[in-house]
Amino acid sequence: MGTPCTVNSKRGLRSSGTVMWSIFLIFHLNLLAHVTKADDSVPDFDCDFDMDLCGWNADLTGAISWTRLSGPTPTPDTGPSSDHTSGSGFYLYTEAGDQDYGAMATLISPSIPALGTDGACVTFWYHMLGSTMGKLFVYNPENNERWTKSGNQGNVWLQANAWLEPSSDATQVFITGMIGGKHYSDIAIDDVMIHNGYVCEESSPGPHDCDFEADLCAWNQDIDNDIDWTRASGPTGTAGTGPAADHTKGDETGYYIYVEPIDEGSYNTARLVSDTILNSDDNGTCMEFWYYMSGTFYETITVYKWIVGPSDQEDVMWQEDQSRGPQWNQVLIHFTDTDYYQVTFEVETSYSSTAEVALDDIVFHDGKCKTPDQCTFENDDCSYIPGSGSDFDWTLVEANSGGSIPPTDVTYNSAEGHMLFADLSSLTSNSLTGIVETGYLDSTDADGRCFQFWYYMGTSGVSVLMVYMETEVGQRTMLWEMDGGTHADEWHVQETNLINPSSRMKVSFEASTTDFNQGGGIAVDEIWFEDSPCSPFGSCDFENSYCTWKNDRQDDELNWQRIRGPTPGEDTGADVDHTYGTAADDES
């Protein structure tokens, strides 16, 4: 089953975006003369910037300086959406704003003692996104280039290693970011480490982290496949199906993998299998990936886990068999095993399907999964947990499974879908409250980020649903409140801006009743946290979802569908959308 290898990667979240200017990031390694030679141990210069600069100093004499930040940078379509370390911590970045080309920010390390015969390896993570991206390089005082990278690297954290040569005197590292153009040139760094006595190995992510830009990384086609996964860039070979661009870069230059149905047999299977994995964190490992499923579906994608050993049994960790629309979708899976295991992505496809399943940006993070930006509750509870002081639990339930549970969910609009549900039928007091909450979310910029959810309160006129935001210092703000007697017996959508630039925050849903004798229940589904503020209610370009619109659940005979490119029928329908006027974007 392969040679065991340890996964120990901490790469951050990403989302699609485009940057139109170039950025140059320069690392200077300068020797300091007249400094007493120290022993061969390097002090702890490792820094994740979650608390402070760890003894590093930002040069304040330039036009700009490095800024410590959590969450997305202020300007859309540039900079990361979260840090690299945990996805909820801090990093350093340079704000392009109105700065002209050439403006520089410099970060200065403490003095590094003289280095022995093997020198030292500086490792760091960097974020460079842009269609006209410049060059990132490391060089020594003699201007010898030690490491280089150029071109668009996508909206993703990447690792680099730079070797410091042996020295008889102390040295320092100067990290300088140079702006390439106004507004869209934010750059970021995180998790800087200095390893004394090590010659750098080739820069690489964790062995199973894969953006498919070069190959399949540490993933392998199953030898028993009926059909194989195909690595591709740009649109797939079949018009009107599959993604128009990859998830990493968001354009036709980036690569992903996909499975295309064939006209042989009723069903065919494609499996992509990892090497063996051993968790390196006591809290397990979180696997993040992005998938694309859109079209007329007779296909299923499943993630399996196999514990290395004599048994051939595979456990289903996640599964999807419904179209999710023309967009990339995020999934987080928590693996808590202490033994070696393998992960398999399997697609079962029918020749009658008119859609393709695509996969991109597999990343492993140490520890538990954070609350995802998108949650449908179809496979798990998305790390929503009982809140402090909760008197009863919200539970993950299937639609139409009894009591006051809604007959259908939002995601599938069927009785097979799932949701979070607060059962009010067994309460013994009006003072009881059921609370469920997210983990901590990144702080926002001054404009905030849009928070959208769907809720169902049935016919009960006594149910009450309240939504709160709570900061890390415990400040609570009510975002919204609704009672069950003020609207129709159906699913409703609500959205509001989360605004908290000063710290991280969490969101809670709190269910209660004004008359426990009448029972009832409250459900929530399809919770989304966007990177940008909410549009005016009712406005929608259909690029990522239906926004606050929905198909009529009762009286319609057909449904409106989000599509990309021309409609299937000949000589009818639109060829491109209105928003961008291209076939690569969505219309309804």
N, C-alpha and C positions, 0 to 999 in steps of 0.2 A: 504493500500500500504506500510505499515511498518512505524516505528518510525523514524522521521527525525534525521539525524546525520550529523555532519560537517566534510568535508574532508579538512585536512590541512597538507598535506604531501609534502616533498621536496626531494624525492629520485632521484638519478642521473641515466645517460645512461649506458647501458652495452652492451657488445658484448661477444661472445663466446671466450673461451681460456682455456688453461691448464697450471697449474703451478706445477712443480715437486718437490718442496721443501716445508718444513714447516716453519711457522712463529709463533712466540710467541709475543703477545702484552700484556704488564703488566701495570696496573695502580697502583701506590703506593699512599697511603693516609697517610701522616706523620704529626703528631702534632708538632708545634713549641712552645717550652717552653719560658717562660719569655717574652711573648708578652701581652701587655695590652688588657684586654677584651673590645671588642667593642660592639656596639648595635647589635640588631638581624637582621639588614639588610645587605645582601651580596652585595658588589659592583657589577657593571656590568662586569662579567667575560665572558659573551657570546662572542663567536668569530667564524666567518665564514672564516677568513683568507684571505678575498678578498683584503683587504688593507694592513694588516700587522699582527703581532702576538697578537695584542690587550693587551699588557702588559704581556703576557706569554713569557718565555725565553727558548731558546734551549741551553741545556748543550753542550758546545763545547769541553769538556775534553775527551769525549769518542772516539771510533774508527770511529763512524759515528754520524750524527746529523739529526734532522728533517729538511726537505727542503720544502720550499713553492713553489708550482708548479701549473700551469694551463695546461689543456690538458693531454694527456697520458704520463706515465712515459717512460724513454728512452728505457727500455728493453721490447721487445714484450712478450706477453703472461703472463704478471704480472702487477699488479697495475691497477688502474681505468683508463678509457679513458677520464673522465671529473670529475669535482667536484660534490659534493652532493647538494649544495645550489641551484644553478641555471642551472648547466650543462655547464656554460661558465666562472665560476669563479675560485678561487684558493682553494687549500687544502694543508695539510702537508703530506709528505711521507718520508719513509726511503729507500734509494737506496742501494740494496743489492750488485750490482756490483760484484767485486771479493772478497768481505768480507767473512770471514769464519764464521762458525756456532758460535753463541753466541755474535757477535758484537751487541752493544746496543746503542740506541739513546734515550735521555731523554728530555721531555718537562716539564717545571716547571711553575706552576701557580703563580700569585701574592698571597700575604697573604690573606687568607679568614678569616674574623672575626669569633669569637666564635659563635657556632650554638646553637639554642634554643632546646626546647624539641622535636620538630619534625625533627631536623637535616636538611639536604638538599639533593636534588636529582641532581646528575650529569648525564646529558644526552649527548650522543655523537653518531656520525655515524662512522662506521668503514667499511673497505674493506679488506676481506680476501679471496683470491682465490688460490686454489691448491689442487691437487689430494691427497697429503699427508699432508694436513694442520694440524698444531698443535693446540694450545690452546690459547684462549683469556680470561683473567680473571681479576677481580677487587678484591682487598683485602685491609683491613685496617691495621693500625700499629701492631695490635695483630695477624696478619696473618689469620684473619677470612675471608674466601672467601665470597664476596658480590655478585658476578655475574660471570658466566663462559659460554664459548661457545667453542666447539672444532669441528674439521673436516672441510671439504671443504664447504664453504659458498657460492660459486659461484661468478661470476663476477658481483657483485651487492653491493650497499650500504645498510647496515643494521643498525638498531637503537638498542642501549643498554642503560639501566639505572642503575646507581650505587648509592646506598644510603650512605650518610655521616652521621654517628651517631652524636647525640648531643655532644658538647664539651665545656669545660670551658675556653679553650685557642684557639688562632687562629690556623688555619691549612693550609696546602697546598696540592695540587694534583700534583703528579709526573706521567707523562705519558711516559712509556718506551716501545720502540719497540725492540725486539731481533730477529736478522736474523737467519733463519733456514738453509740456504745454499746459495751458490754462485748464482748470477744472478737472479734467479727466486723467490725472496723473498721480493719484494717491498710491503710495507704495507702503508695504508693511513688512515687519520682521518680527520673529518670535522665537523663543526657546533657543537662545544662544548658549553654547557649551564649549569649553576648552578642555581637551583631553591631553594631558602631558604624557610624553613618551610613546605616542601613537603616530604611526604613519597613516594618513587618511586612506580609507578605502573609497572605491567609486561611490559617488552619491547615489542614493536610492531610497525609495520609500520602503515600508514594510514589505516582506516577501509576497504577501497576498493583496496588498494595495495595488489596484490596477485601473488606469484610465484608458488602456488599450491603444495609446498613441503609438507604441512601437511594436507590441506583440501581445500575447496572452498572459504575460508575467508568469506567476507560479500556478496558473490554472491550466488544466489539460482537457482535451476532448476525450470523452469516454470511448474506449475501443469498441464498445458494443452499440454505439450510436446508429440509429437508422439514418439520420442526417446530422451534419455538424453545424455548430455555430459559425457564422461568417463575420469576419472583421471588415468594416466598411467605413467610408467617410461620405458625407453628403447624403442625398436621398438614396433609398434602396432601389433595387432594380425594378420593382413593381410600382407603377404610378399610383398615387393616392393612398399608399400604405407606408407604415414605418416613419421614422423621424426624418426631418429635412436636414438636421444638423445634430452633432453629438451634444452631450450635456456639459463636458469639460470646458470646451472653448465656445460653444454656442454658434459655430459656423461650419462651413463645409470643409474646412481643413482638419477638423478634429475627428477622431476615430471612436467607434463603438462596436459592439458585436450584436448580431441579430440572428433570428431563425426564420427562414422563409419556407412556407408550405410547399410540398411537391405533389405532383399528380400520380403518386404511386401508393396504393393501399389506403385504408380508411384513416389510420392514425400513424404518425411517426414521432419518434422521440429523439431529442437532442439533449445531451447532458454535458455540463461543464463542471469538472471536479478539481477541488483544491488539493495541494499537498497536505500532509498531516500538520495539525496546528496544536500548540500547547499554550493555554492562557498564561500570561506572565503577571497578572494582577489578581489579588485575592478577591476582587469584586467582579472578576470575569472580564469578558471582552464584548464590545458592541460592534457589530458589523453594519455598516451603512452602505446602501447601494441605491442606484436610480434605474428605474425601468420605464419602458414605453409600451403601451398597449392601446391601440386605437383601431376601430374598424368593426366589421362583422365577425364576431368571434366564435370559433369552435376550437379554442386553444386554452391551455392551462399552463401557468408557470408556477413551479413549486421549489422551495428551498428545503433541502433535506440535511440532516446531521447524522453522521455515522460515527459511533464510538469505536475506535480501533480495537479490535479483538476478534474472538471466534464467531460472534454473531453477525449475520448479514443484515439485521434489522436496521432500517433507517427511520429516524423520527422526522415528521413534518414540522418545520419551524415556521413556515409562512406559505400562503398560497393565494393566487388570484386567477379567476377565470372569466372576468368581465372586462369589457372595454372601459378604459379610464379617460378617454378623450385624447386629442392630439397634443400631448404634453409629457414631459418627464416627471415621474413621481418618485418621491423619496420613501425608503423603507429602512427602519432600524430594527435589528434583532440582537437580543442579549444572549450570549453564550456563557454559562456558569460552570461548565464542566472542568474537572481537575485532571481528567485523562486526555490523552491525545485523541483528536477527532478530525474528521474531514467534512467539508461543506460541499454540497452539490446544487447547482442550478439546473433544473430540468424543465424543458418545454415539451409538452405533448400537443401536436398540431394535426389538424385535419386538412385534407386536400380541398375541402369545400370552404375553408376559411378565406376571407379576403383581407386579412390583417397579418402583421408581423410583430413579434415580440423582440424588443431590443433591451440591451443592458449596458450600463456604463458606470464608471467611477465607484468601484468597490473599495471601501476603506475600513480598516479595523482600528478602533479606539480602545485603549485600556479603560476598564471600569464599566459602570452601568451606562445604559443609553439615556440621553437627555430627552426631554419632551420634543417630539418632532414638530416641524413647521406645518405639516399636514397630517391629519389623523382621520381615518374613516372607521376605525374600530372593527375592521373586518377580520383581523388576525389576532389582535391583542388589545390591551388597554392603553397602549402608547405611553406608558410610564405615568399615567395619571394616578395619583395616590390619595388616600383619605387625608383630609385636612385636619389640622389641630383643632380639637374640640368637637369633632363630628360625633353625632349621636347614633347615626346609622350609615350604612355604606351605599354608595352607588355601585352597580354591578354591570358587567358586560353581558348583554342578553341578545338573543335572536328575536327578530321581529315576529309578531303574532304568536308568541309563546305563552300567552295566558295573562289573566288579570288586566291591568291597565296599560300593558305594553302596546305600543303602536302596531298596527297591522302590517306596515311596511317601513323600511328604513329610507334614508335619503340617498345613500350611495348607489344602491341597486334599484331602489323603488320596488322592492319585492319582499316577500316573507322570509327570504333566505339571508337578508342583510342583518347587520349588527349595529348596536348603539350602546351608550351608557344610560342606565336607567336607575332612577331613585323611586323605590316603592313606598308610597305613603299609606298603604292599606293596613299596616300593622302597628301604626303609631298609637301611643297611649297618652299623648299630651300635645298641645299646640306649641309647646316650647321646644320641641325636638327639631334639630336641624341636621341634614345630611350634607356633608361638604366633600367635594373632590377637587383636587388642584393639580396644576402643572408643577414641574420642577422650575428652578429659576431660569428665567429668560434673559437674554442680553438687554442691556440698557438701550434706549432708542436715541435718535437725534431729536432736534427741537421740533420737527414736524410729526414725529411718532411713526408707528407702524400699524397697519390695519389688522384688526382681529375680527374674524367672522365665524359664526357658528349657527347651526340649525337647532331648533328646540321644538318640543311637542308637549302639550299640557292637557290634551284630551278635552272631555266635556265637563270636568270638575271645575266648579267656580270658586274653590277654596285653595287650590294649589298656588304656591308662590315660588318664583325662581329669581334669585339675586346673583349678580356677577360682581366680584370684587377684584381689585388689583392691590397687591401688598408688596411693598419694597423690602429690601434686605434689612432695613432698620426697623421694620414692623409697622410702617405707616400704611393704613388701609384706606382705600378709596372705592366707593360704590360706583361701578361703571354703568349699571343697568338693572332694572327691576321689572317684573311682569307677574301679574296674577292670572289665574286660569279663566276668569270670567269675562275677559275683555276681547277675545278673538275667536275665530272659527276653529273647529275640531280638525286640525291638519298641521303639517309641518310648517314652521315659519323661520325666516332667516333674519339675523340681526348682525350688524357690524358696528364697530366703534374703534376709534383711534386709541392705542396705548401710547402714552407720552410720559417718559421718565428718563431723562438724559443723565441723571446723577448716579444711578445704581441699577443693579439687576432687580428683577421683580418676578412675581408669580401671579397667576390668575386662578381664581377659585369659582366654582359653581356651587350655590347653596340652595338646597330644596327644603321647603317647609310647608305647613298648612295652617289655615285659619280655623279649620274644624276637622279634627282628627277622626271624628265619627263617619265622615263621608268618604274616606279613602282617597283613591286617585293615584297618580304617578306622573313623573316628569322625565323626559328623555332628551339627550343631546346627541348630535351626530355631525360629521363633516366639519371639524374645527380646523381653521386655517389661520396662520400668522404670516402676513406678508412682510416684505422688507420695506415697503413704501406706504405712505398714508392712504387712507380710504378715499376713493373717488366719491363725488356727490352721489347720494343714494339713487339708484336706478341707472346710473351711467355705466356703460360696459363696452369694452372693445373685444371681448370674448377671447383674448389672447391666452388666459390661464384658466378660466372657468366661465360659468354663466353669471358670475357676480351675484346680484340679489334677485335675479330672475329664475323662474323654474317652469318646467312643463306642467300643464294642467293635469292633475292626478286623477280627475274624475270624468270630465266631459269630453276630452279630446280622443280622437281615433288614431292620430299620428303624433310623433314627438319631433320637436326641433332638435337638430343635431349640430354640434360643433365639429367643423371639418377644416382641413388645411388643403389649399389648392382647389382645383376644379371639382364640381359635383360629378357624381358617377354617370349621370345621364348625358347622352350626346345631344348637342345643339340646344341645351337648356341649362339654366343655372349660371352662377358666377364662375369665372376662371381664377380670379384672385380676390383677396379681401379688400375692404375699403381702407382700413387703418394704414397699411403700409403699401398697398397696391402690388403685393407680391404673392406668389403661391406658397411661400414659406411661413405664412402667418394664418391666423384662424378667422373664420367667419361663421355665422349661423344662418 
